[in-house]
């Protein structure tokens, strides 16, 4: 799951003031207490308007101030047939809703006829009091092997230093980040929109958010669709292991596809193709390729690029070409163009400056929010007592004990996923609320699982459906992360439910390519 300009708590405050100024600069429309005006993104579609909503920083009843949430809305194209508001979440955690809605509203054209499309930046993300770690960890820092007590001691120091940087740069929102509070924020958004119930479409991490909302507010849950379903019960280490297997399964599917195309750099033998990709990663870690700007491109850069390309089958031809360039011509340009994985789906969007002035959204916000939310949602922490040396020995035991299992899952993706196991060290233990979700009594909803999904494996769809107890599954037999944007069959099931309330009984299948 885990993905640089320096930012301080002071500049975070400036960003909020700039957002307020931008929203107040244009004529605003009053609607249920929300003032819809100009948006903080530099380029938005016609009709898209934005607003802010103050919600409690701490929902425990202790008054500690507010978080200012940034919202965006595109009114229904057919207002005389309007059904209400459909709230979207694009994933992450750490994906900004406003930037993604601005980037690709046409992805929801059919839904946008009958619904106001509403997106928001969750607390700590984008324009909603964004968290930061002051630029974030440097490349590879805090992710090195902990095979010895010496390297483990350095890892401990790096992780503790990062936590201190995050606390300094993020301001008061950091301790109150996490899905349980974002779900409560969504209910405030529902009320501010004037809706009796929340109609919701969530992708990837957005499915965790939707499930938590259904557990917290079952009587306020309307038509809900969860696509690319996240786990509710597994620890971060279990999630990392399942993710490594899912990424490897997706890579195997790509290599099978490549083997049936003329000119595939790895030929027609998919077993040896897998070994050759692993050999490329090992070789580039020893002898990196050099990009046009003189920067080294390592094996871990290649892993990130491959992982990014597996998110959508549409990018598989680009991945095939990038691997051919790297293998045959020792040219990393294709890998560099693929970049690293992002959990924002569908559409795209980016972090950007949001058009509110330089530094409005810190460059490391997505990565910082991802770790902060995942840690806030996980109650497990490495339990150690005694000296730093004892802690270092415990770290070595943990990672070395898991190493073989992760390498068996994937020689290519296993090492990076193993590195995430310790990402929450030094942070407070998170909530166990999500782990305890069990048949909350919410109305029936629709879950979409994709068999070749590299980020949210299909087994999580079945697991979450059982935990919710009121879900119907659409089983998409295709590849890529989530199904709505890549399958007309999936899209028809989703649109039919959200628009007409029609939900099939039992699991339904959508073939690959349809």
Secondary structure by P-SEA (a helix, b strand, c coil): ccccccccaaaaaaaaaaaaaaaaccbbbbcccbbbccccccccccccccccccccccccccccbbbbbbbbbbccccccccccbbbbbcccccccaaaaaaaccccaaaaaacccbbbbbcccccccccccccccccccccccccccaaaaaaaaaaaaaaaaaaaaacccccccccaaaaaaaaaaaaaaacccccccccccaaaaaaaaaaaaccccccbbbbcccccccccaaaaaaaaaaaaaaaaaaaaaaaaacccccccccaaaaaaaaaaaaaaaaabbbbccccccccaaaaaaaaaaaaccccaaaaaaaaaaaaaccccaaaaaaacccccccccccccccccccccccccaaaaaaaaaaaaaaccccccccccaaaaaaaaaaaaaaaaaaaaaaccccaaaaaaacccccccccccccccccccccccbbbbbbbcccccccaaaaaaaaaaacccccccccccccccccccaaaaaaaaaaaacccccccbbbbcccc
